[in-house]
């Protein structure tokens, strides 16, 4: 591990020291595959920072990837993982909205047997004609 990376990962008062992070990306968390009775788990969080041109704003994109292995026909466990991830994303939206300069964008997607799909986080508001 490089000296710069060690410095970035040094904990100061319980938080990561990100002062030296240039425009680019950095892996904040990486938990490799761990064997758990035929199941595997992988978790990573990556931060990408980009300066916005012409304005005093920086775009921070946190990408979290959770990979788990489950039995092919265990739809209940699959649904439990989907519910857990979407619930945590919904819980994160409020605090992120209070801290960010503009409304945050929270997206959850998953790769299914038929390809990559977005998972809706919030129910669509039903517009009633009496609302006009």
N, C-alpha and C positions, 0 to 999 in steps of 0.2 A: 504494500500500500504506500502511495506517495506521501511525502511529508505534508503537502498541501491538503490532501484528503484526510490525513490524520488530524490536522488542525481544524478542518471543517467539522469533523465528527466529534471533536472534544466537547464534552458537555460543560457548559458554564451556567451555574445557577439553574440547573434542570432543563436547559434548552440548548438546542444545537447552535453552534456559532456559524452563521451563514454570511457573515460580513464579507468574506473573500469570494463569494460565489459570483462569477462573471455571468454575462448573458450566456445561457446555455442550459444544460440540464444536469441534475445530480440525483443519484439514488439516495433517498433518505432512509429507507428501510428495505431490507431484503432478508426474507426467511426462506431458505431453500426447501426442497422436498424433504419431508419427514415421514417416516414409515409409521402408520398407525393401524395395525391389524388390516392389512390389504387396502387401506385408504391412504391417499397422499394429499398433502397440503402445501401450497406455495403462496406466499404473500409478499408483495413489494409495493413501495410508494416512491414515485419519482416526481421531482419538482423541475419544471421548466420555466425560466424567467425570460421575458422579452420586453425591452423598452419600447414604449409606444412613441412613434415619431411625432414631433411637433407639440406634444403635450407632456406634462409632468406626471406620467402614469406608467406603471410597469404591470404587464400581464403575468400573473403567476398561475400556472396550470399544474395542479396536483393530480397525478394519475395513479390510482390505486388498482392493483391487479390481484385478485384472489382466485387461485386455481385449486380446485378440489376434485378428487376422484371418488365417484360413487358408483354403485351398481347400475347397470343399464336400465333395469326395470324398477328402480326405486324412485318413483315419481313423487312420493311424499317427502323424501329427503331432498330431492331436487327443489321442490316448492319451498321447503323450509329455508334452504340457502338463498333462494331468490327473495323471499320475504325478509330475511335477516338483512341482506345487503340493501334492499330498497328502503327499509325502515331506518337504517343508519344514515343513508343519504338524505332522507327527509329530515331527520333530526339535525343534521349538519347545516341545512339551508338557513335556518333562522339566525344562528350565531354568525354565519358567514355573511349574511345580508347586513348585519349590524356592524361588522368590521370592515367590509369592503367599501371602496369608493363608489361603486356602481353595483346594481343587482348581480349576484353571482349566477353562473351557469353550472348546473349540476346535472350530469348525464350518467345514466347507468346503461350499459349494453352487455349483452352476453352472446356467446357463440353457441347456437343450438345445432341440432342435427340438420336443420335446413339452412344454416348460415347465421351471420351476425344480425342481431335485432336489438333495437332500443327497448328498454323496459320503462314504461311510464311510471313516474314517481308520484304524480298528483292526479287525482281524478279530474276529468274535464268538467268545467262548470256548465251546468245545464241552464240555458237562457230561456226564461219564460217570457211570453209575449207581454205580460203585465209589467215586466221590468222597464219597458220603454217609457 
